[in-house]
Amino acid sequence: MILKVTDIHTYYGTSHILFGISLGVDEGEIVCCLGRNGAGKTTVIRSIMGLTPPRSGNIEFSGREITGKPPYRIARLGICWVPEDRRVFSDLTVEENLKVAVRRKGEPDKAWTTEKIWEFFPKLKDLRSHRAGYLSGGEQQMLTIGRTLMTNPQLILLDEPAEGLSPLVVRELGGRIKLLKEQKVTVLLCEQNVSFALGISERAYVIEKGTIAYQGSIEELKRNEEVKRRYLMV
């Protein structure tokens, strides 16, 4: 198991947000955390990345304890976060956005390069000289994921990647994310768009009011109308 989160309790100030969350992700898996807005999904990611460290509980990555470590050290271990608001460098071109993130790790022939990103996201190649601030939301999301891949991560934390995108772009993005499995990249996805998440994931955790309300395979969740009605319908 590449990521193991055990019984974490996370607070914002005096507000108790996560109540004993436990989850795990195996290497090469795409796993989703589903739940309504405000359920605690983003706080799970922030806890893993060390941005909002849990006050109790344990987080392990590749067998190493990372609980409470500073975010830059966690990132250096091979965990990367793609935030909901994308955060591209607006005044830099698409290609410049990719190049600022270059970090060589592992075998050189398997490292992500701009050429591999152009193959993975062909649309970005056509936009390589465009400033990132002028891209559409879907194009910025592709760029943010591409920039993350340039760090050669083992685990990507995706926070609401489908937010605000058209159905056509969401479908295209989902296809690209599924291809990450072939590149040996593990993904933990936090998402409100249930159909999108179920279409690309293998297992799911449903979060409700800071607790795990359900966990199981995607096929099991698709058949469980009670869980979908109770926790996932808006």
Secondary structure, 3 states (H helix, E strand, C coil): CCEEEEEEEEEECCEEEEEEEEEEECCCCEEEEECCCCCCHHHHHHHHHCCCCCCEEEEEECCEECCCCCHHHHHHHCEEEECCCCCCCCCCEHHHHHHCCCCCCCCHHHCCCHHHHHHHCHHHHHCCCCEHHHCCHHHHHHHHHHHHHCCCCCEEEEECCCCCCCHHHHHHHHHHHHHHHHHCCEEEEEECCHHHHHHHCCEEEEEECCEEEEEEEHHHHHHCHHHHHHHHCC
